[in-house]
């Protein structure tokens, strides 16, 4: 399990610090000789309804290392017409 904190810097539309992001990563499946490792990352939006889910596949193949990421971002808002 990993914890991380990110403080982004926003260049556009105005320079300044963005929202702080907290992230938790869980290693669910360890790498096996024929199977990749699998991790899941969850990052809630502090003070909001949004969140990010990201899955990570990781595999050593000889001298190469392969990473595949699939993610979902929920903003917590719904556009109504």
N, C-alpha and C positions, 0 to 999 in steps of 0.2 A: 504494500500500500504506500502510495506517495501522496504528499500534500504539496501544493504550490500556491503562490500568490503572485499575481501579475498586476502591474500598474502601467497601463498603456499611455503613450503620449500621442495625442491627436493633433495632426497637422492641418486638417481641413474639416470644417469651415473656420474654426478658430484654434490657434495654438493653445495647448494646455493639457493637463492630465485628464485621462478618461476615467471611467468607472473601474474600481478595483475588482479583479476577478479572483475568486478562490476556486481551486480545482482539487479533486480527489481522484486518484487513479488506483484501480483494483486489478491485480494480476489474477485472472480467473483460471487460466490453463497454462501450465508450463510447457515450454518447447519440448517436443519429442522428436526422435529421429525422422519420422515421416509427417509430423504435424507441426504447424506453427504455434507459437505462443499467442494467447488472446488476452487482451486487457480492455477494460471499460473505464472511461473517464466521465465524471459528472462535475459540472460547474454551474452552480446557481448564480443568478444575478442579485447581488446584495441590494435590498430595498425594492426589488421589483418582482415581477411574475415570470421573467424569462429564465431560461436555462440552456445548457449545451450538453448533449450526450455525444460521446465519440467512442468508437470501437477501433482497436488497433490490433492488426495481425503482424507478427514479427517472425522471421525465419532466416537462419544462417544457411546459405547455399554455397559451399566451398569458401572462396575468399570474398563472396558478396553477402550483403545483408539486405533483406527485403522488408520494407515496412509498407503496409496498406492501411489507410485510415478511412473510415466511413463515419460521418457525423450528422447530427440533427440539431438545428438551432430553433428554439421556440422563443418568440419575442414576448409572449404574454399579452399581446394585444390582438384584437380581432377587428378588421375593417368592416364597418356596417354601411350599407348603402340605403 
